[in-house]
């Protein structure tokens, strides 16, 4: 196995502090006053350059390249949104969308249940290219759909399909680069770690592939299907699955370092922050784990409504936000595990919430995208997305929000200014 970087890709900006190149003035009992004005001018000009360098606006990462934007799956946007959202464009697909879109630069990338991966212009929704899961398509041919959300890198678009094939697509042309076949459908979205792609499959395995050519670097076999996407922190990846375990795997070696039996089916993807991992269970709980100590820090459940959590959590410094099949968005105190507020919808909330400044957005099976105040959960606005309900999660990038709906008349909408 060749040695590749296992550092998590930093989507932020490296800022170099300005350094002064001013020479110290020579010590002298009788300074040369005739040169003093020039020295003052040079020092003044240097201070202006330094000040300009220090106050120059930093370019923020405003993209949404993967399922939850960052490798830790925290679900927090780097791009702001206008205070009042308006529909910029809408497209439809015959089978709709359950895949969360990616937004990178001037383009949107999204997988459809019709078996197409689409690249669209963010400004207009105009199609740039379309890629199909099968090379040859005859009349009445079934195309395996994309439920997996795309992971977008500098030159590739990566996602798995319902037949268990993981696809690598040229980002510029939409042409196939390579493919890798697992033995079960792939719903989990890939995480990108340097030149490595990590994802789970319904064949009960967690895979790590070389992004350049699809070579399998390692495969870790769990005891049941892997539905959720793996989170990444440092040299570790975290996988939760139907075998009711939370496992910590070394990214470099593929060896398991920690195993925590939880005795609960885990459909949702975990979110990681430091030593803590947050995940919803199929048995109506949200759990906070200290994965280093192998301890459960707290458990949260709604005593009034006993329903599964398939949504993946969004994390802020104070809150854990997660949707439930009880038709509610829950805000939980991150430190104590106590409920802070709940937002009611009219459908299951399997969509994963996204935090944008002081607002939170989430889709519901009732067909609406909900926009709420982060502090108290008060509804700001509901945005209808034509189709038969929303399972996909919002993608927020470049000042826009993109989300799709499922069903035969399912649409993908872009909201912005």
C-alpha positions as CSV (number, residue, x, y, z in Angstrom):
1,X,0.0,0.0,0.0
2,X,1.5,3.3,-1.0
3,X,1.9,5.9,1.7
4,X,-0.7,8.7,1.2
5,X,-1.7,11.6,3.3
6,X,-4.3,10.9,5.9
7,X,-4.8,14.5,7.0
8,X,-8.4,15.8,6.7
9,X,-8.8,18.2,3.8
10,X,-8.9,21.7,5.2
11,X,-11.5,23.7,3.2
12,X,-10.5,26.9,5.0
13,X,-8.0,29.6,4.1
14,X,-4.4,29.6,5.1
15,X,-3.5,33.1,6.2
16,X,0.1,34.3,6.2
17,X,0.8,37.1,8.6
18,X,2.6,40.0,7.1
19,X,6.2,40.4,8.1
20,X,8.1,43.7,8.3
21,X,11.3,44.1,6.3
22,X,12.3,47.4,8.0
23,X,15.9,47.6,9.1
24,X,16.7,49.0,12.5
25,X,18.0,52.6,12.6
26,X,21.7,52.8,13.4
27,X,22.5,54.0,16.9
28,X,24.3,57.4,16.8
29,X,24.7,60.3,19.2
30,X,24.3,62.6,16.2
31,X,21.5,61.0,14.0
32,X,21.5,62.2,10.4
33,X,18.4,64.5,10.5
34,X,18.7,65.0,6.7
35,X,17.6,61.4,6.2
36,X,14.9,61.4,8.9
37,X,12.0,62.6,6.6
38,X,12.7,59.7,4.2
39,X,12.8,57.2,7.0
40,X,9.5,58.5,8.3
41,X,7.9,58.2,4.8
42,X,9.2,54.7,4.4
43,X,7.9,53.7,7.8
44,X,4.5,55.3,7.1
45,X,4.3,53.5,3.7
46,X,5.3,50.2,5.2
47,X,2.6,50.6,7.8
48,X,0.0,51.2,5.1
49,X,1.0,48.0,3.3
50,X,0.9,46.0,6.5
51,X,-2.4,47.5,7.4
52,X,-3.8,46.7,4.0
53,X,-2.6,43.1,4.2
54,X,-4.1,42.7,7.7
55,X,-7.5,44.2,6.7
56,X,-7.8,42.5,3.3
57,X,-11.0,40.4,3.4
58,X,-10.3,36.7,3.8
59,X,-11.8,34.4,1.2
60,X,-14.1,32.1,3.1
61,X,-14.9,28.5,2.0
62,X,-18.4,28.9,0.7
63,X,-18.6,25.5,-1.1
64,X,-20.6,22.4,-0.2
65,X,-18.4,19.6,-1.7
66,X,-19.8,16.6,0.3
67,X,-22.9,15.2,2.0
68,X,-22.4,17.3,5.2
69,X,-19.8,19.8,3.8
70,X,-17.0,18.9,6.2
71,X,-15.3,15.6,7.0
72,X,-16.7,15.6,10.6
73,X,-20.2,15.7,9.2
74,X,-21.2,18.6,11.4
75,X,-23.6,20.1,8.9
76,X,-22.7,23.8,9.3
77,X,-22.5,26.0,6.2
78,X,-19.6,28.3,5.4
79,X,-21.7,30.4,3.0
80,X,-24.2,33.0,4.2
81,X,-27.7,33.1,2.7
82,X,-29.9,36.2,2.0
83,X,-32.4,37.0,4.8
84,X,-35.2,36.4,2.3
85,X,-34.9,33.4,0.0
86,X,-36.4,33.4,-3.5
87,X,-36.5,30.6,-6.0
88,X,-33.8,31.0,-8.7
89,X,-34.6,27.9,-10.7
90,X,-36.2,24.5,-10.7
91,X,-35.7,21.3,-12.6
92,X,-37.6,18.0,-12.5
93,X,-36.6,14.3,-12.7
94,X,-38.9,11.4,-13.5
95,X,-38.0,9.6,-10.3
96,X,-37.0,12.6,-8.1
97,X,-34.1,13.1,-5.8
98,X,-33.1,11.7,-2.4
99,X,-29.4,12.5,-2.8
100,X,-28.1,15.7,-1.2
101,X,-26.5,18.0,-3.8
102,X,-23.0,19.3,-3.8
103,X,-22.2,23.0,-4.7
104,X,-18.7,23.8,-5.8
105,X,-17.8,27.0,-7.6
106,X,-20.3,27.8,-10.4
107,X,-21.8,24.3,-10.5
108,X,-24.3,22.0,-8.7
109,X,-23.7,18.2,-8.7
110,X,-26.6,15.9,-7.8
111,X,-27.5,12.3,-8.2
112,X,-31.1,11.4,-9.3
113,X,-33.1,8.2,-8.6
114,X,-33.4,7.9,-12.4
115,X,-29.7,6.8,-12.5
116,X,-28.2,10.1,-13.6
117,X,-25.6,12.2,-12.1
118,X,-26.1,15.8,-13.2
119,X,-23.8,18.8,-13.4
120,X,-25.8,22.0,-13.5
121,X,-25.0,25.7,-13.7
122,X,-25.6,27.2,-10.2
123,X,-26.8,30.5,-11.7
124,X,-29.5,29.1,-14.0
125,X,-29.9,25.3,-13.5
126,X,-28.8,24.7,-17.1
127,X,-27.4,21.2,-17.6
128,X,-23.6,21.0,-18.2
129,X,-23.4,17.3,-18.4
130,X,-25.2,14.1,-17.5
131,X,-23.7,10.7,-16.5
132,X,-25.6,7.5,-16.3
133,X,-24.9,4.5,-14.0
134,X,-24.9,2.1,-17.0
135,X,-22.8,2.6,-20.2
136,X,-25.4,1.1,-22.5
137,X,-29.0,1.9,-22.0
138,X,-31.7,0.1,-24.1
139,X,-35.4,0.6,-24.1
140,X,-37.0,-0.2,-20.7
141,X,-33.6,-0.7,-19.1
142,X,-33.5,-0.1,-15.4
143,X,-30.9,2.3,-14.3
144,X,-29.7,1.9,-10.8
145,X,-30.4,5.2,-9.0
146,X,-28.1,7.4,-6.9
147,X,-29.2,7.7,-3.3
148,X,-25.6,8.4,-2.3
149,X,-24.7,12.0,-2.3
150,X,-21.7,13.1,-4.5
151,X,-18.3,13.9,-3.1
152,X,-16.6,16.5,-5.3
153,X,-12.8,17.1,-5.5
154,X,-10.7,19.2,-7.8
155,X,-11.1,16.8,-10.7
156,X,-13.6,14.2,-9.7
157,X,-17.2,13.5,-8.7
158,X,-17.7,10.3,-6.6
159,X,-20.9,8.4,-5.6
160,X,-22.3,4.9,-5.2
161,X,-25.5,3.5,-6.8
162,X,-28.3,1.2,-5.8
163,X,-26.6,-1.8,-7.5
164,X,-23.5,-1.4,-5.3
165,X,-21.2,0.2,-7.9
166,X,-19.1,3.2,-6.9
167,X,-18.5,5.6,-9.7
168,X,-15.7,8.1,-10.4
169,X,-16.6,10.8,-12.9
170,X,-14.5,13.4,-14.5
171,X,-15.7,16.7,-13.0
172,X,-15.1,18.7,-16.1
173,X,-16.4,16.4,-18.8
174,X,-18.8,14.1,-17.0
175,X,-17.0,11.1,-18.5
176,X,-16.4,7.9,-16.5
177,X,-12.9,7.7,-14.9
178,X,-13.3,4.3,-13.2
179,X,-15.8,2.2,-11.2
180,X,-15.6,-0.2,-8.3
181,X,-18.1,-2.9,-7.6
182,X,-19.2,-3.8,-4.0
183,X,-21.6,-6.6,-3.2
184,X,-24.5,-4.5,-1.9
185,X,-26.2,-1.2,-2.6
186,X,-24.4,2.0,-1.6
187,X,-26.5,4.6,0.1
188,X,-23.7,6.0,2.2
189,X,-21.9,9.0,0.8
190,X,-18.1,9.0,0.5
191,X,-15.8,11.0,2.7
192,X,-12.6,12.4,1.2
193,X,-9.3,12.2,3.1
194,X,-6.4,13.4,1.0
195,X,-6.3,10.9,-1.9
196,X,-8.5,8.4,-0.2
197,X,-12.3,7.8,-0.5
198,X,-14.0,6.1,2.4
199,X,-17.6,4.8,2.2
200,X,-19.8,2.0,3.4
201,X,-22.0,-0.6,1.5
202,X,-24.9,-2.9,2.2
203,X,-22.4,-5.8,1.9
204,X,-21.5,-4.9,5.5
205,X,-18.1,-3.4,4.5
206,X,-16.3,-0.1,4.9
207,X,-14.1,0.6,1.9
208,X,-11.1,2.8,1.3
209,X,-10.2,3.4,-2.3
210,X,-7.5,5.4,-4.1
211,X,-9.2,8.4,-5.6
212,X,-6.9,8.4,-8.7
213,X,-7.6,4.9,-10.0
214,X,-10.1,3.2,-7.7
215,X,-7.6,0.7,-6.2
216,X,-8.8,-0.8,-3.0
217,X,-6.5,0.2,-0.2
218,X,-8.4,-1.7,2.5
219,X,-11.7,-3.2,3.4
220,X,-13.2,-3.5,6.9
221,X,-15.9,-6.1,7.4
222,X,-18.6,-5.2,9.9
223,X,-21.4,-7.6,10.9
224,X,-24.3,-6.0,9.0
225,X,-25.2,-3.3,6.5
226,X,-23.6,0.1,6.5
227,X,-26.2,2.8,5.7
228,X,-24.7,5.9,7.1
229,X,-21.7,7.9,5.8
230,X,-18.4,7.6,7.8
231,X,-17.3,10.7,9.7
232,X,-13.6,11.6,9.9
233,X,-11.5,13.3,12.5
234,X,-7.7,13.2,12.4
235,X,-6.4,9.8,11.6
236,X,-9.7,8.1,12.4
237,X,-12.9,7.3,10.6
238,X,-16.1,6.5,12.5
239,X,-18.7,4.0,11.2
240,X,-22.1,3.2,12.5
241,X,-24.3,0.6,11.0
242,X,-27.0,-2.0,11.3
243,X,-24.8,-4.3,13.4
244,X,-25.5,-2.0,16.3
245,X,-21.8,-1.0,16.8
246,X,-19.9,2.2,16.6
247,X,-16.4,1.5,15.3
248,X,-13.3,3.6,15.1
249,X,-11.0,2.7,12.2
250,X,-7.5,3.8,11.5
251,X,-7.6,5.5,8.1
252,X,-4.0,4.5,7.2
253,X,-4.2,0.8,8.1
254,X,-7.9,0.0,8.0
255,X,-7.6,-1.6,11.4
256,X,-10.2,-1.2,14.1
257,X,-9.0,0.7,17.2
258,X,-12.3,1.0,19.1
259,X,-15.5,-1.0,19.2
260,X,-18.6,0.2,21.2
261,X,-21.6,-2.1,21.1
262,X,-24.7,0.1,21.4
263,X,-27.4,-2.5,21.1
264,X,-29.3,-0.2,18.7
265,X,-29.7,-0.2,14.9
266,X,-27.9,2.8,13.5
267,X,-29.2,4.1,10.2
268,X,-28.0,7.7,10.6
269,X,-24.5,9.1,9.9
270,X,-22.5,10.1,13.0
271,X,-21.2,13.7,13.6
272,X,-17.9,14.1,15.4
273,X,-16.4,16.9,17.5
274,X,-13.2,16.3,19.4
275,X,-13.7,13.2,21.6
276,X,-17.5,13.3,21.3
277,X,-19.6,11.6,18.7
278,X,-23.4,12.2,18.2
279,X,-25.7,9.8,16.4
280,X,-29.5,9.1,16.2
281,X,-30.7,5.5,16.6
282,X,-33.5,3.5,15.1
283,X,-34.6,2.8,18.7
284,X,-35.8,6.4,19.3
285,X,-32.7,7.8,21.0
286,X,-30.0,10.3,20.2
287,X,-26.7,9.3,21.8
288,X,-23.6,11.3,22.7
289,X,-20.5,9.1,23.0
290,X,-17.1,9.8,24.4
291,X,-15.3,7.6,21.9
292,X,-11.9,7.8,23.6
293,X,-13.2,6.8,27.0
294,X,-15.7,4.3,25.4
295,X,-18.5,5.9,27.5
296,X,-22.0,7.2,26.8
297,X,-22.0,10.8,27.9
298,X,-25.8,11.2,27.5
299,X,-29.0,9.8,25.9
300,X,-31.9,11.9,24.6
301,X,-35.4,10.7,23.8
302,X,-38.8,12.4,23.5
303,X,-41.1,10.7,26.0
304,X,-44.1,11.9,24.2
305,X,-43.2,10.4,20.8
306,X,-41.3,7.2,20.4
307,X,-39.9,7.2,16.8
308,X,-36.6,6.5,15.1
309,X,-34.0,9.0,14.1
310,X,-32.6,8.5,10.6
311,X,-31.5,12.1,10.2
312,X,-27.8,13.0,10.8
313,X,-27.1,15.6,13.5
314,X,-25.9,19.2,12.9
315,X,-23.6,20.5,15.6
316,X,-23.0,24.0,17.0
317,X,-21.1,25.0,20.1
318,X,-24.2,24.7,22.2
319,X,-26.7,22.6,20.2
320,X,-27.2,19.2,18.6
321,X,-29.9,19.5,15.9
322,X,-31.6,16.3,14.5
323,X,-34.7,15.3,12.7
324,X,-37.0,12.5,13.8
325,X,-39.6,10.3,12.3
326,X,-41.9,11.8,14.9
327,X,-42.2,14.7,12.4
328,X,-40.1,17.1,14.5
329,X,-36.8,18.8,14.4
330,X,-35.2,18.5,17.8
331,X,-32.6,20.9,19.4
332,X,-30.7,19.3,22.2
333,X,-28.3,20.9,24.7
334,X,-24.9,19.7,23.6
335,X,-23.5,19.6,27.1
336,X,-26.3,18.0,29.0
337,X,-28.4,16.1,26.5
338,X,-31.6,18.0,27.6
339,X,-34.1,19.1,25.1
340,X,-34.1,22.9,24.2
341,X,-36.8,23.2,21.6
342,X,-38.8,21.3,19.0
343,X,-40.2,22.3,15.7
344,X,-43.2,20.4,14.4
345,X,-43.8,19.5,10.8
346,X,-46.5,17.4,9.1
347,X,-44.2,14.6,7.9
348,X,-41.2,12.5,8.9
349,X,-37.9,14.4,9.1
350,X,-35.3,12.1,7.7
351,X,-33.6,15.1,6.1
352,X,-30.5,16.2,8.0
353,X,-30.5,19.8,9.2
354,X,-28.1,22.5,8.1
355,X,-27.0,25.5,10.2
356,X,-26.6,28.8,8.4
357,X,-25.6,31.6,10.8
358,X,-28.5,32.1,13.2
359,X,-30.9,29.9,11.2
360,X,-31.4,26.2,10.7
361,X,-32.9,24.5,7.6
362,X,-34.4,21.0,7.2
363,X,-36.7,19.2,4.8
364,X,-39.7,17.2,5.7
365,X,-41.7,14.4,4.1
366,X,-44.6,16.9,4.0
367,X,-42.9,18.5,1.0
368,X,-41.6,21.7,2.7
369,X,-38.2,23.0,3.5
370,X,-38.4,24.5,7.0
371,X,-36.4,27.6,8.0
372,X,-36.3,28.3,11.7
373,X,-34.5,30.5,14.2
374,X,-31.6,28.6,15.7
375,X,-32.0,30.0,19.2
376,X,-35.6,29.2,19.9
377,X,-36.8,27.1,17.0
378,X,-39.5,29.6,15.9
379,X,-40.5,29.1,12.3
380,X,-39.3,31.8,10.0
381,X,-40.7,30.4,6.7
382,X,-41.7,27.3,4.9
383,X,-40.6,26.7,1.3
384,X,-42.5,24.2,-0.8
385,X,-40.4,21.8,-3.0
386,X,-42.7,20.2,-5.6
387,X,-42.7,16.4,-5.4
388,X,-43.7,13.7,-2.9
389,X,-41.8,14.7,0.1
390,X,-38.2,15.5,1.1
391,X,-35.7,13.0,2.3
392,X,-32.6,14.8,0.9
393,X,-30.7,17.3,3.0
394,X,-30.1,21.0,2.1
395,X,-26.8,21.9,0.5
396,X,-25.7,25.5,1.1
397,X,-22.9,27.1,-0.9
398,X,-22.1,30.3,-2.9
399,X,-25.0,32.1,-1.4
400,X,-27.6,29.5,-2.5
401,X,-29.5,26.6,-1.0
402,X,-30.2,23.6,-3.2
403,X,-32.6,20.7,-2.2
404,X,-34.6,18.0,-4.0
405,X,-37.8,16.1,-3.5
406,X,-38.6,12.5,-4.3
407,X,-41.4,11.0,-6.4
408,X,-42.3,10.8,-10.0
409,X,-42.6,14.5,-10.2
410,X,-39.8,15.3,-7.9
411,X,-38.0,18.6,-8.4
412,X,-34.7,20.1,-7.5
413,X,-34.9,23.8,-6.5
414,X,-32.3,26.5,-6.0
415,X,-33.1,29.3,-3.5
416,X,-31.1,32.5,-3.2
417,X,-31.4,36.2,-4.0
